[in-house]
Amino acid sequence: MAAIKPEENDDELMARLAAGDASALDGIVRRYGAAMLRFLVVQVGDPELSQDLLQDVFVAVFEARDRYEPRGQFRGWLYQIARNLVRKSRRDLATFSRHASNLGDLMSRGWIVLPDEAAEKREEAARLLTALGELDEDDRALVELHLLEGRTFRQIAAEMEISVSTAKARLDKTLDVLRRRVAGS
């Protein structure tokens, strides 16, 4: 196994992974694992589910190693995998929710427990997740790229093919919408 070189870019790591060097995946996980976990926790609001999704993200990277096309956009590709898995997780949860008669029934069976001291924070997090889910795809992507992935406005503008000033203005407007929805007004 070859050592991970700090100057090695993501496309080079993927090429090594495609060539059968499993240590390249370790390098990708070390490079993106912590930030990806933070992103997933914000997206799903559940640390345990986030850990599962994190593993799924890197399994998907491994499985796509032969299909990956190096274009210098690895980070965006990686986060798109994560967003797709979050969407699938939400769909799965929605399906589960449709089959559950009500939250009270689940709680009476002991399947869901909400400690009183955490209930308010969970409700606020749920309102935020709901509000994020209600945003259109472009506005949600703007929030994710800037706040969760740490992209600059210049990077966002280039990726979304908009001006820097438009990216800033849309993010300000979108954050105002989120604040109002989370506050319940």
Wavefront OBJ file of the C-alpha trace (Angstrom):
o trace
v 0.000 0.000 0.000
v 1.286 3.378 -0.958
v 1.211 6.216 1.533
v -1.196 9.104 1.048
v 0.646 12.186 -0.154
v -0.843 15.475 1.109
v -0.213 17.093 -2.273
v -2.056 14.294 -4.064
v -5.342 15.594 -5.452
v -8.684 13.829 -5.291
v -8.624 12.715 -8.914
v -5.245 11.056 -8.344
v -6.634 9.256 -5.299
v -9.598 8.016 -7.345
v -7.256 6.809 -10.100
v -5.271 4.861 -7.498
v -8.499 3.448 -6.081
v -9.639 2.373 -9.552
v -6.249 0.702 -10.026
v -6.866 -1.400 -6.909
v -5.035 0.605 -4.229
v -7.416 0.448 -1.242
v -5.266 2.896 0.719
v -6.507 5.610 -1.645
v -10.007 5.216 -0.181
v -8.496 5.663 3.280
v -7.026 8.940 2.068
v -10.388 10.107 0.750
v -12.086 9.162 4.021
v -9.431 11.011 6.048
v -9.716 14.049 3.800
v -13.536 14.291 3.733
v -14.911 12.095 6.527
v -15.295 14.684 9.305
v -16.799 17.394 7.078
v -19.097 14.865 5.419
v -20.322 13.643 8.813
v -21.124 17.226 9.881
v -22.986 17.733 6.605
v -25.011 14.552 7.111
v -25.881 15.342 10.737
v -27.254 18.701 9.653
v -29.155 17.074 6.805
v -30.828 14.253 8.737
v -30.670 15.475 12.350
v -29.744 12.009 13.649
v -26.114 11.220 14.537
v -26.574 7.449 14.266
v -28.281 7.634 10.882
v -25.582 10.095 9.800
v -22.889 7.535 10.655
v -24.719 4.929 8.551
v -25.079 7.357 5.659
v -21.395 8.306 5.937
v -20.447 4.664 5.432
v -22.886 4.445 2.521
v -21.259 7.495 0.894
v -17.808 5.924 0.943
v -19.152 2.532 -0.148
v -20.724 4.338 -3.121
v -17.382 6.010 -3.886
v -15.692 2.611 -3.834
v -18.377 1.066 -6.025
v -18.126 3.929 -8.535
v -14.326 3.897 -8.653
v -14.222 2.536 -12.220
v -16.907 4.929 -13.486
v -15.513 8.119 -11.933
v -14.383 10.626 -14.537
v -11.665 12.987 -13.293
v -12.689 16.551 -14.006
v -11.404 18.300 -10.904
v -14.933 18.242 -9.445
v -14.503 15.379 -6.966
v -15.818 17.315 -3.968
v -19.046 18.250 -5.742
v -19.453 14.655 -6.964
v -18.911 13.338 -3.425
v -21.459 15.727 -1.912
v -23.940 14.863 -4.668
v -23.661 11.215 -3.634
v -24.364 12.289 -0.050
v -27.351 14.435 -1.078
v -28.794 11.537 -3.072
v -28.427 9.192 -0.099
v -30.074 11.762 2.188
v -32.999 12.033 -0.248
v -33.329 8.252 -0.313
v -33.212 8.164 3.473
v -35.972 10.786 3.649
v -38.095 8.823 1.185
v -37.574 5.681 3.259
v -38.542 7.574 6.412
v -41.639 8.991 4.715
v -42.661 5.484 3.702
v -42.189 4.306 7.274
v -44.198 7.257 8.566
v -47.099 6.498 6.242
v -47.287 2.996 7.681
v -47.110 4.097 11.308
v -50.539 4.998 12.654
v -49.231 7.928 14.702
v -46.322 9.116 16.783
v -48.194 8.407 20.021
v -48.577 4.751 19.064
v -44.850 4.449 18.384
v -44.014 6.168 21.664
v -46.450 3.973 23.637
v -44.688 0.923 22.231
v -41.331 2.325 23.355
v -39.965 2.565 19.826
v -39.427 6.335 20.035
v -38.326 8.123 23.175
v -38.000 11.907 23.350
v -36.426 13.171 26.573
v -38.201 16.303 27.827
v -35.011 18.363 27.981
v -34.184 17.623 24.330
v -37.690 17.941 22.913
v -37.480 21.667 22.159
v -34.143 21.334 20.335
v -35.459 18.360 18.390
v -38.548 20.345 17.389
v -36.398 23.254 16.242
v -34.142 20.878 14.297
v -37.216 19.246 12.766
v -38.574 22.660 11.736
v -35.214 23.496 10.154
v -35.077 20.196 8.272
v -38.658 20.702 7.107
v -37.869 24.261 6.032
v -34.770 23.071 4.144
v -36.857 20.406 2.452
v -39.387 23.020 1.333
v -36.740 25.126 -0.413
v -36.408 24.753 -4.147
v -33.427 22.663 -5.267
v -31.235 25.654 -6.230
v -31.768 27.513 -2.947
v -31.148 24.340 -0.906
v -27.978 23.678 -2.917
v -26.833 27.259 -2.255
v -27.249 26.792 1.523
v -25.524 23.406 1.437
v -22.604 24.610 -0.668
v -21.910 27.681 1.456
v -22.800 26.690 5.016
v -22.192 22.957 5.008
v -19.444 22.498 2.460
v -17.715 25.821 3.196
v -17.575 26.970 -0.419
v -16.803 30.587 -1.193
v -19.281 32.726 -3.092
v -16.899 32.725 -6.052
v -16.857 28.890 -6.094
v -20.638 28.741 -5.730
v -21.138 31.277 -8.504
v -18.934 29.258 -10.854
v -20.627 25.953 -10.011
v -24.171 27.334 -10.241
v -23.369 29.562 -13.226
v -24.561 32.768 -11.535
v -22.796 35.965 -10.514
v -21.142 36.331 -7.111
v -23.566 39.114 -6.180
v -26.527 36.930 -7.155
v -25.175 34.089 -5.006
v -24.839 36.438 -2.026
v -28.266 37.976 -2.482
v -29.993 34.612 -2.945
v -28.282 33.181 0.127
v -29.345 36.178 2.249
v -32.923 35.849 1.013
v -32.947 32.074 1.550
v -31.546 32.381 5.087
v -34.253 34.938 5.923
v -36.885 32.493 4.680
v -35.373 29.708 6.791
v -35.245 31.911 9.903
v -38.916 32.821 9.542
v -39.983 29.237 8.957
v -37.980 27.897 11.902
v -39.350 30.651 14.154
v -42.833 29.701 13.011
v -43.853 33.097 11.681
l 1 2 3 4 5 6 7 8 9 10 11 12 13 14 15 16 17 18 19 20 21 22 23 24 25 26 27 28 29 30 31 32 33 34 35 36 37 38 39 40 41 42 43 44 45 46 47 48 49 50 51 52 53 54 55 56 57 58 59 60 61 62 63 64 65 66 67 68 69 70 71 72 73 74 75 76 77 78 79 80 81 82 83 84 85 86 87 88 89 90 91 92 93 94 95 96 97 98 99 100 101 102 103 104 105 106 107 108 109 110 111 112 113 114 115 116 117 118 119 120 121 122 123 124 125 126 127 128 129 130 131 132 133 134 135 136 137 138 139 140 141 142 143 144 145 146 147 148 149 150 151 152 153 154 155 156 157 158 159 160 161 162 163 164 165 166 167 168 169 170 171 172 173 174 175 176 177 178 179 180 181 182 183 184 185
